[in-house]
């Protein structure tokens, strides 16, 4: 019983830490990854046109 509770506590701490980092440094990680992928798609299409 000790280890599942320890794992749950660590999971909660990591989740709260990530939420704090997202609030502190701006956009959520999911949006920044999506922006980066869309930017790469735009650069690839421009490279094919040139």
C-alpha positions, 0 to 999 in steps of 0.5 A, a space after each residue: 500500500 505504501 508504494 502506490 500512495 508514493 507513486 500517486 503523490 509523486 505524480 501529483 507533484 509532477 503534474 503541479 510542477 508542470 502546470 506551474 512551468 506552463 503558467 510561468 513561461 507562457 504557452 502550454 507545451 502542446 501549443 508550442 509543439 503544434 506551432 513548431 510543426 506547422 512552422 516546419 510544414 511552411 518551411 518545407 513547402 517554401 523550400 519546394 517552391 524555390 
